[in-house]
């Protein structure tokens, strides 16, 4: 089984943090998101993964080189100019054989059963299967009861007398390689536009709806905080699913009298001085917090030295 992780985005809504790390390398309790996605695909049976990149691509390259897993082949596809999802798939067309492959956004964290979604696709005969769910914030895909997609966003391309509803695209799809013939080469191509054209022609681009799972798009600082809060507040399901149990980490380098309150995530070689209070905050690698400070609701980027108390700030 093969897969592609889309990791080329600029992450504009996460600036200034995304100026020092590409979004797929944002740590979730010290584990980069990309590492979690790779492990998840491997657990589903994937043996070959392509990871594309553009923004801060050398960070992606360095991470992949330092974290190769046995039994897994990872190929890095650098895009000098952004190609869009479809363009990215077309660029590495030679990577795919004659079997369907999984495509996943590089900025989501979830507990969706990828094996079940892949099996559904292979049994359905679909050209592409979009994994969908009910998520009101992003409900933009209009589907009929049988999973037929009749429109995406505000573009309705197929008429139907059946009752329809709107659901959200999870950023996970399973694609049969024949679909690549519909994608032009060496240019930016949005996969949604390709899907809409194929649906209008009557091709089998359908949805597969999932339930009873966790899903979050790490697209904003608020959402980035939220995943840490959710893991902290859920003592079983999420921590087990993500193999993230902060209480089992190495002892934290805390000064005398320092208190941690709520969710606190710390990177490697980060040090906190004496008599500090750190509450609901995310500290990346090599951060230094001086004595007698309160840090609440903050995200502190790699290598930052903090000399004053902070509340709801981002520091790089």
C-alpha positions in Angstrom: 0.0 0.0 0.0 1.2 3.5 -0.8 0.4 7.0 0.4 1.2 10.7 0.1 1.4 13.3 2.8 0.8 16.8 1.6 3.3 19.0 3.5 4.0 21.9 1.2 1.7 24.5 2.6 2.9 27.9 3.9 0.8 27.9 7.0 0.0 31.7 6.7 -2.6 31.5 9.5 0.1 30.3 11.9 2.6 33.0 11.4 5.0 33.9 12.9 5.4 30.3 14.1 5.3 29.0 10.6 8.3 31.2 9.7 10.5 29.0 11.7 8.9 25.5 11.3 6.7 24.2 8.5 3.3 23.3 9.8 3.7 19.5 9.6 6.6 19.7 12.0 4.7 21.6 14.7 5.2 19.4 17.8 2.2 17.9 19.5 3.5 17.2 23.0 7.0 17.2 21.5 6.1 14.8 18.7 6.1 16.5 15.3 2.7 16.1 13.6 4.4 14.6 10.5 5.8 11.8 12.6 2.4 10.9 13.9 0.9 10.9 10.4 3.7 8.6 9.1 3.3 6.2 12.0 -0.5 6.2 11.4 -0.1 5.3 7.8 2.4 2.6 8.6 0.1 1.1 11.1 -2.6 0.9 8.4 -0.3 -1.2 6.2 1.4 1.5 4.1 4.9 0.6 3.0 5.8 3.5 0.7 5.1 7.2 1.4 5.7 10.3 -0.6 6.0 13.6 1.3 5.9 16.8 -0.7 7.3 20.1 0.5 7.8 23.7 -0.5 8.0 26.1 2.4 11.1 25.5 4.7 11.6 22.3 2.7 15.0 21.6 4.3 13.4 21.2 7.6 11.2 18.4 6.1 14.2 16.8 4.5 16.2 16.8 7.7 13.3 15.4 9.7 12.7 12.6 7.2 16.4 11.7 7.1 16.7 11.6 10.8 13.5 9.6 11.4 13.5 6.8 8.9 11.5 3.7 10.0 12.4 0.2 9.2 10.1 -1.5 6.6 9.1 1.9 5.3 10.3 3.7 2.2 9.8 7.5 2.2 10.4 9.7 -0.9 10.6 13.5 -0.6 9.2 15.6 -3.5 10.3 19.2 -3.4 8.2 21.8 -5.2 10.0 24.9 -6.2 6.5 26.4 -6.9 3.4 25.2 -5.2 1.5 22.8 -7.4 -1.7 22.2 -5.5 -2.9 18.8 -4.4 -3.6 17.5 -7.9 -0.4 19.0 -9.3 1.6 17.4 -6.5 0.2 14.0 -7.2 0.9 14.4 -10.9 4.5 15.4 -10.3 5.2 12.0 -8.6 3.0 10.0 -11.0 5.8 7.4 -11.5 5.6 6.6 -7.7 2.2 5.0 -8.0 1.5 1.5 -9.4 -1.8 0.1 -10.5 -3.4 0.0 -7.0 -5.2 2.8 -5.1 -3.2 5.0 -2.7 -4.0 7.1 0.3 -3.6 10.9 0.3 -3.6 12.9 3.6 -3.2 16.5 4.4 -0.1 17.1 6.5 -1.9 19.4 9.0 -4.6 17.2 10.5 -4.6 15.0 13.6 -7.2 12.2 13.7 -8.2 8.7 14.8 -10.0 7.7 11.6 -9.7 4.0 10.6 -7.6 4.3 7.4 -7.8 0.5 6.8 -11.6 0.6 6.7 -11.6 3.6 4.4 -9.2 2.0 2.0 -11.2 -1.3 2.0 -14.4 0.7 1.2 -12.6 2.3 -1.7 -11.3 -1.0 -3.2 -14.7 -2.6 -2.8 -16.7 0.4 -4.3 -14.9 0.7 -7.6 -14.7 4.4 -7.1 -12.2 6.5 -9.0 -11.7 8.5 -5.8 -13.2 8.3 -2.3 -13.3 11.3 -0.1 -13.4 10.6 3.6 -16.1 12.8 5.0 -17.7 13.6 8.4 -20.2 15.9 10.0 -18.1 18.9 11.2 -20.3 22.0 11.0 -17.4 24.4 10.8 -16.3 23.0 7.5 -19.5 21.3 6.1 -19.1 22.2 2.3 -19.5 18.9 0.5 -23.1 18.1 -0.6 -23.8 14.4 -0.8 -26.8 12.1 -1.4 -27.7 9.2 0.8 -25.6 6.7 -1.2 -22.5 8.8 -0.9 -22.7 10.4 -4.3 -21.2 13.8 -4.3 -23.3 16.4 -6.0 -21.4 19.5 -5.2 -18.5 21.0 -3.3 -18.4 24.4 -1.7 -21.0 26.4 -3.6 -20.4 24.6 -6.9 -23.2 22.1 -7.6 -22.3 19.9 -10.6 -24.8 17.1 -10.5 -28.6 17.3 -10.3 -30.5 14.8 -8.1 -34.0 14.3 -6.8 -32.6 12.6 -3.7 -32.4 14.2 -0.4 -28.9 15.6 0.2 -26.9 16.9 3.2 -23.7 18.8 3.7 -20.7 17.3 5.4 -17.0 18.1 5.6 -13.9 16.7 3.9 -11.4 15.4 6.4 -8.4 15.9 4.1 -8.1 12.2 3.6 -8.9 10.6 0.2 -8.2 7.3 -1.5 -7.4 7.6 -5.2 -7.2 5.1 -8.0 -4.2 5.9 -10.2 -6.4 6.1 -13.3 -7.6 9.4 -12.0 -4.1 10.9 -12.7 -4.9 11.0 -16.4 -7.3 13.8 -15.7 -4.6 16.0 -14.2 -2.5 18.2 -16.5 1.3 18.1 -15.9 3.7 20.7 -14.6 1.2 23.3 -13.3 -0.8 24.2 -10.3 -4.0 22.1 -10.1 -6.5 22.1 -7.3 -7.8 18.6 -6.7 -11.3 19.8 -5.9 -11.6 21.3 -9.4 -10.5 17.9 -10.8 -13.1 16.1 -8.7 -15.9 18.5 -9.8 -15.0 18.0 -13.5 -15.1 14.2 -13.0 -18.4 14.3 -11.1 -20.0 16.4 -13.8 -18.9 13.7 -16.3 -20.5 11.0 -14.3 -17.3 9.5 -12.9 -17.4 7.7 -9.6 -16.0 10.2 -7.2 -17.9 9.5 -4.0 -17.8 10.1 -0.3 -17.2 7.7 2.6 -18.6 9.1 5.9 -17.0 8.3 9.2 -18.2 8.7 12.8 -17.0 8.3 16.4 -13.5 9.6 15.8 -11.3 12.5 16.7 -10.3 15.0 14.0 -8.7 18.5 14.1 -7.1 20.7 11.5 -4.1 22.4 13.1 -4.7 25.5 11.0 -4.7 28.3 13.6 -3.1 29.1 17.0 -6.4 28.4 18.6 -6.6 24.9 17.1 -3.0 24.3 18.0 -3.7 25.0 21.6 -6.9 23.0 21.4 -5.2 19.7 20.5 -3.0 20.0 23.6 -6.0 20.8 25.7 -8.0 17.9 24.4 -5.1 15.4 25.0 -4.6 16.8 28.5 -8.3 16.6 29.4 -8.8 13.1 27.9 -6.9 10.7 30.1 -7.5 7.6 27.9 -8.8 7.7 24.3 -6.7 10.5 22.9 -3.5 9.8 24.8 -3.6 6.2 23.8 -4.5 6.9 20.2 -1.6 9.4 19.8 0.8 7.5 22.0 1.2 10.8 23.9 1.2 10.6 27.7 2.9 13.7 29.1 3.1 12.1 32.6 5.4 9.4 31.3 8.0 11.7 29.8 11.4 12.5 31.2 11.4 14.7 34.3 10.9 18.3 33.3 13.8 20.8 34.0 12.0 23.0 36.4 13.4 25.5 38.8 12.6 25.4 42.5 9.1 26.6 43.3 7.9 26.5 39.7 4.3 25.3 39.0 2.8 23.7 35.9 -0.9 24.2 35.6 -3.2 22.8 32.9 -1.7 21.6 29.7 2.0 22.3 29.3 4.0 20.9 26.5 7.8 21.3 26.5 10.4 20.6 23.8 13.9 19.3 24.2 16.6 21.2 26.2 14.0 23.7 27.3 14.6 25.1 30.8 12.3 27.0 33.2 13.7 29.1 36.1 12.6 29.3 39.7 9.3 30.4 41.1 7.5 30.4 37.7 4.0 29.5 36.8 3.5 27.9 33.4 -0.2 27.5 32.4 -1.8 26.2 29.3 1.2 26.9 27.1 3.3 25.2 24.5 7.1 25.6 24.6 9.2 24.3 21.7 12.9 23.3 21.7 15.7 25.2 23.4 13.4 27.7 25.1 14.6 29.4 28.3 12.3 31.0 30.8 13.9 33.3 33.4 13.0 33.3 37.1 9.8 34.6 38.7 7.7 34.7 35.5 4.1 33.7 34.7 3.5 32.3 31.2 -0.2 31.6 30.4 -1.9 30.7 27.1 1.3 31.1 25.1 3.2 29.4 22.4 7.0 29.9 22.6 9.0 29.1 19.5 12.4 27.4 19.1 15.3 29.1 20.8 13.4 31.9 22.4 14.5 33.4 25.7 11.7 34.9 27.8 12.5 37.6 30.3 9.0 38.9 31.1 5.6 37.5 32.1 3.4 36.7 29.1 -0.4 36.2 28.6 -1.9 34.8 25.4 1.2 35.6 23.3 3.2 34.0 20.5 7.0 34.4 20.8 9.6 33.4 18.2 
